[in-house]
Amino acid sequence: MDLGLAGKSVLVTGGSKGIGLAIAELFAAEGANVAICARDAEAVGKAVTKLTAKGVKAWGQVIDVADAAALKGWVDGAAQEFGGVDCVVCNVSALAVGDSPETWEKSFRIDMMHTVNSVAAAVPYLEQSTSASINIISSVSGFEVDFAAGSYGAIKGALIHYAKGLAHQLVAKGIRVNAVSPGNTYFEGGIWQNIENGSPDLFKTAMGLNPTGRMGTAAEVAYGVVMLASPLASRISGTNLVIDGALTKAV
């Protein structure tokens, strides 16, 4: 199926590895131009090379998304590079699990405010698009209590609320907004690989909770994100797409 994304311009925060890279790669495979950002210059360079090899325009910049000015500069730079913006994917997370002042501050500054600042910078460009969308990456921890209750879960819950509110605020401007909530997602260098190596008992417990007998992959999450960004999903806005293999039980 042609998702109608060829020639579209997409921005993905944290697009150099894991879920972010999988999202960027799938957009590129659909013919979209993709801009990414991350803190690791080598990883950004490698990702841009992989994306360009798919025959699309790709552009990357090394920034800390907690720096609002740098984040706006990246959005503006991508819009100039591509001649506009059609989709923004707010993907970066501090993964700050805990209940300390430090984890709350990191979760708010990075997960929440990088999303708010990305949206603020991108909306003037999205208003000019004929198929504008914003996808905010949350988590199943944002609507169901699990081991990440505390700063991580609460801020992810706030992102789902933020996405719903934005969907109503921006509908008149032709901009769709959705949240995507992955369940346990395993990839090299990701949090679950780190837990597997550092806390095997927690990893075993988490694996036992997955009805499919496995955790999800970054590519499986990416499919949902790219589908929501497609012009074919023009009627989908204000939803929270759960990609968890029937992990959660909330109705």
C-alpha positions in Angstrom: 0.0 0.0 0.0 1.2 3.5 -0.9 0.9 5.6 2.3 1.2 8.8 0.3 4.4 9.9 2.1 6.7 10.3 -0.8 8.2 13.8 -0.9 6.9 14.7 2.5 9.3 16.2 5.1 9.5 14.6 8.5 11.3 15.6 11.7 12.2 12.9 14.3 13.8 13.9 17.6 16.3 11.3 18.8 16.4 9.6 15.4 19.9 8.1 15.6 19.0 4.8 17.4 16.3 2.5 18.7 12.7 3.5 18.1 13.6 6.9 16.7 15.9 5.4 14.1 13.4 2.7 13.1 10.8 5.5 12.6 13.2 7.6 10.5 14.1 4.5 8.4 10.5 3.6 7.7 9.6 7.1 6.7 12.6 7.1 4.3 11.6 3.8 2.9 8.2 5.4 2.1 10.0 8.2 0.2 9.8 10.9 2.8 12.7 13.3 3.5 13.8 12.9 7.1 15.6 15.2 9.6 16.9 13.8 12.9 18.7 15.1 15.9 20.6 13.5 18.8 23.6 14.2 21.1 26.0 11.7 19.6 27.7 13.2 16.5 28.9 9.8 15.2 25.5 8.2 15.6 23.8 11.1 13.8 26.3 10.9 10.9 25.8 7.1 10.5 22.0 7.5 10.6 22.0 10.2 8.0 24.1 8.0 5.7 21.7 5.1 6.1 18.7 7.3 5.4 20.3 9.0 2.4 21.0 5.5 0.9 17.3 5.0 0.6 17.2 7.7 -2.0 15.7 10.6 0.0 17.0 13.8 1.5 18.3 13.3 5.0 19.6 15.9 7.4 20.9 15.7 11.0 22.2 17.9 13.7 23.8 17.4 17.1 21.8 19.1 19.8 20.5 18.6 23.3 16.7 18.7 23.0 16.5 20.2 26.5 18.0 23.4 25.0 14.9 25.1 23.6 16.9 27.5 21.4 19.0 24.7 19.9 15.8 22.7 19.3 14.1 25.6 17.5 17.3 26.0 15.4 17.1 22.4 14.4 13.4 22.7 13.4 14.1 25.9 11.5 17.1 24.4 9.8 15.2 21.3 8.7 12.4 23.4 7.3 14.9 25.4 5.3 16.7 22.3 4.1 13.5 20.6 2.9 11.4 23.6 2.1 8.8 22.9 4.8 7.6 20.5 7.4 4.8 17.9 7.1 5.2 15.8 10.2 7.0 16.0 13.6 7.7 13.0 15.8 8.6 13.9 19.4 10.5 10.7 20.4 13.2 11.6 22.9 12.9 10.4 26.4 15.2 10.8 29.4 14.0 7.3 30.6 14.3 8.7 34.1 12.6 6.1 36.1 12.3 6.9 39.8 10.9 9.3 42.4 13.7 11.6 43.2 14.0 15.3 42.5 16.5 14.5 39.8 14.3 12.0 37.9 11.3 14.4 38.1 13.4 17.3 36.7 14.9 15.2 33.9 11.5 13.8 32.9 9.9 17.2 32.8 12.7 19.0 31.1 13.4 16.4 28.4 10.2 14.3 27.9 7.7 17.0 28.4 9.4 20.3 27.5 11.3 19.0 24.5 7.9 18.0 23.1 6.2 21.3 23.9 9.1 23.2 22.4 9.3 21.0 19.3 5.6 21.6 18.7 5.9 25.4 19.2 8.7 25.6 16.7 7.1 23.4 14.1 3.5 24.6 14.1 4.2 27.7 11.8 5.6 25.3 9.2 3.0 22.6 9.7 0.3 25.2 9.1 1.5 25.4 5.5 1.3 21.7 4.9 -1.6 20.0 3.2 -1.2 16.9 5.4 0.3 18.0 8.7 0.6 15.8 11.7 2.3 15.5 15.1 3.1 12.2 16.7 4.1 12.2 20.4 5.8 9.0 21.7 4.4 8.2 25.2 4.4 4.8 26.9 2.0 2.2 28.4 3.5 3.5 31.7 1.6 6.7 31.0 -1.9 5.1 31.5 -1.3 2.0 33.5 0.7 1.7 36.8 3.8 -0.4 36.5 7.4 -0.5 37.7 8.0 2.9 36.2 5.3 4.7 38.3 6.8 8.0 39.5 8.4 10.6 37.3 8.5 8.5 34.1 4.9 7.3 34.2 3.5 10.6 35.3 5.2 12.6 32.6 4.3 10.0 30.0 0.7 10.4 31.2 1.0 14.1 30.8 2.1 13.7 27.2 -1.0 11.7 26.3 -3.1 14.5 27.8 -1.1 17.1 26.0 -1.6 15.3 22.6 -5.3 15.1 23.2 -5.5 18.8 24.0 -3.4 19.7 21.0 -5.6 17.7 18.7 -8.5 20.0 19.6 -6.5 23.2 19.6 -4.9 22.6 16.2 -7.7 20.9 14.3 -8.8 24.2 12.7 -5.3 24.6 11.3 -5.5 21.2 9.6 -2.9 19.7 12.0 -3.6 16.2 13.3 -2.1 15.1 16.7 -1.8 11.6 18.1 0.1 9.9 20.9 1.7 6.5 20.5 2.3 4.3 23.5 4.7 1.4 23.1 4.8 -1.5 25.5 8.1 -3.3 26.3 10.3 -2.7 23.3 13.7 -4.5 23.1 16.5 -3.2 20.9 20.3 -3.1 21.1 21.5 -0.4 23.6 17.9 0.1 24.8 16.5 0.2 28.3 15.4 -3.4 28.2 18.7 -4.7 27.1 20.3 -2.7 30.0 17.7 -4.2 32.4 18.4 -7.7 31.1 22.1 -7.2 31.8 21.8 -5.3 35.1 18.5 -6.5 36.7 17.8 -10.0 35.3 15.0 -10.7 37.8 13.1 -7.6 36.7 13.7 -8.6 33.1 12.4 -12.1 33.7 9.3 -10.6 35.4 8.6 -8.2 32.5 9.0 -11.0 30.0 6.5 -13.1 31.9 3.9 -10.3 31.6 4.1 -10.2 27.8 1.3 -12.5 26.5 3.2 -13.0 23.2 6.2 -14.4 25.0 8.4 -11.7 23.7 8.9 -7.9 23.8 8.2 -5.7 20.8 10.7 -4.4 18.3 11.5 -0.9 17.3 10.2 -1.6 13.8 6.8 -2.7 15.1 6.5 0.7 16.9 7.7 2.5 13.8 4.9 1.1 11.7 2.2 2.6 13.9 3.9 6.0 13.9 4.3 6.1 10.1 0.8 4.9 9.5 -0.6 7.7 11.7 1.5 10.3 9.8 0.1 9.1 6.4 -2.5 11.2 4.6 -4.6 8.1 4.5 -5.0 8.5 8.3 -6.7 11.9 7.8 -9.6 11.0 10.2 -7.3 9.9 13.0 -6.5 12.6 15.5 -6.6 12.9 19.3 -6.0 9.2 19.8 -3.5 7.2 21.8 -2.3 4.2 19.7 -1.2 1.4 22.0 1.5 -0.9 20.5 2.0 -3.5 23.2 1.1 -7.0 22.1 -1.9 -7.1 24.5 0.4 -6.4 27.5 -1.9 -3.9 29.2 -5.3 -4.6 30.5 -6.8 -1.1 30.8 -10.0 -0.4 28.9 
